[in-house]
Amino acid sequence: MTQSFDTPLPPPEERRRLRELGSLTQAQLAARLGVSREAVRAWETGRSTPSGRKRESYGKLLASLAAVKPPSEVTVPQSAEPAPVLTASLSKAAASNPEPATHTSAAPLTPTQAFDALYGYCAPALVRQAYLLTGRRELARESVEQAFRVAWQRWPEVAVDPDPASWVRATAYEYALSPWHRFRPRYRHPEPPPADASDRALLDVLLTLPPPYRRTLLLYDGVGLGLPETAAETEASTPAAASRLLHARSAIAARLPDLAEPEVLHRRLAKTASTERLRAAKPPAVRIESERRARFWTRAAIAITMAIIGATALTLHTAPTRYEPPVPPGETVPGVPPRAAPGTLSTAELTLRAKLRAESANGPEKLLPEPR
């Protein structure tokens, strides 16, 4: 019997979704198929297509991943492999499959349920990623909570996004890498470094990289995104993202030669992030805080608008209703002698002054007219 190797494969985007549905990184999938990680990345981006036995094995693996339970029924395994910690794969699977596959007529999720599901799957991984970006535990938690608060305020836009996890991740990264945090008193002093010496060395090297290089390295070697996706998320061209990645890898290899291989660096990034006990707030707390801030800024905007309206009304009420010509400048009146300057008293003035001083304090006596 002749074996056929023309196994049908789903589109590239569906291949990536099925891999993330099974909580597998590109490196883990490559190890199962016996190929390189670059080959898996090329298959998922559509740059190439497997053939022969690799195509058959890849198709069977994707079919088995498509038959697994939905993310709402899957519990995250506590395995020794830390790579899935950085990938946020469950978050994307939950966003793309919000309804269980076993219930064809299930009611759609409410906005609150969808947000809580996205937060539950994304937040733990995002906190660890933000920690690698900043080296600060508190700032990492604050960045993720701020990103989800913004997402809840703009939920109609986020809910229809093709990849809401990437939307939240980009917002969290932007907030975490903001240069204004250095002026905040709570972030002026460094936090205690990791306990492990190798983790401290890796984190020190990461923090010496420029923020764009650090972000590109984390997205490509940590999260496992492809180069086009990394360039799009960092708002750079693909050649610029590749240059940043190469420079970041070279800087790390110069300081830590053991991490020159991308696969080793990927595992070390995941291990360094997973050793820290970083926990985010509960989804209801984030939603309540988001709504509270939205109410505060709404009331502040209303108050400022009312103040502007009141000032405008007062100006209109007190403004003149007709034209009033300006007062002309003064003119010199002819014929008026100039004012004499102070000088020495004359004889008559001296006599009058002496007479006035000689009078009593109550003034002169009352003068009566004399009859003629």
C-alpha positions, 0 to 999 in steps of 0.5 A: 500500500502506497503511503501518501504524504499530501496531508492537508494543512490548515492556513498559517494563522490556524497553525499558530493558533492550534500550537498555542491552543496546546500550550506549546512553544515553537521550540517544543513543537520543533523538538517533537517534529525533529526540526529547527525552531526557524522551520516552525516559525517559517511554517506559521508565517507562511514563508514555507510549507513542509513536505514529505514525512515532515508534512504528514507528522505536522498535519497529524500533530495539528489535528491532535491539537485541534481535538483537545479540550478548549482553554476554559476546561484545561488546567495549566500544568505545573511542569518543570519546563518554564517556557510556556510562562512567557508565551501567553498562549492560553490568553490568545487561545481564550480570545480566539475560542471564547466558547467551548467546542462541546456546546454548540448552542452556548450563550456568548460570553458577557463583556465581564466574563470575556475580560476576566478570561483574558485577564486570567490567562494573560496577566501572570505571563505579562507580569513576568515579561514586564519584570524582565523589561524593568527589573522591578516587581512592583512596576511590573504588576502596576504596568499589567494592571494599568494595561488591563484598566485601559483595556476595560475602558476601551473594551468595545475596541479590544473585544473585536481586535484580532489578537487582544492579548497582543493589544494588552501586551503592547500597552503594558510594555509601553507603560513599563518602559516609560521614562517618566517612572524614574522621577517617581519617588517610589522607583528612585531606589533599586529593588533587591536583585534575584537570589540566583547569581545567574539570574542576577547576571542575566537581568543586569545585562538586560537592563543595560540594553536600550529599551527598544532592543530589550523589548525586541529580544523579549518578544522574539526570544522570550515570547516566541513571536516571529520577526514580522510580528515583533517588528509590527508590535515594536512599530519598527521595520523588519530590518530594524527589528532584526538589527536590534535583535542581533545587537541585543544577542551580541551584547548578551553573548559578550557578557554571558557566553553560555547564552550565545545560542538562542534556544539556551537564551529562551530557556534562561529568560523563561527560568529567570521570569518564573523564579520570581513570585509575581502575582497580579490583582484579581480581575474584579479589582482591576475592573472596579479600579478602572471604572472608578478612575473613569468616573473621576476623570469624567467628573473632572472633565465636567467640572472643567467644562462648567468652569469654562462655561461660567467664565465665558458667561461672566465675560459676556455679562460684564463686557460692554454692549456699545463702543466707548471711545478712549479718553483723549490725552490731556492738553496744555491750557494756555494763559495759566502761569506755571506752578511756582517751585518751592523756594525762600519765603518773602517778607509778607509770608514770613510776617503772616506765618509769625502772626498765625503762630502767635494766635491761640490754639483755638483760633482767632476771636470771632470777628463781628462787623462794626456799625458805620 
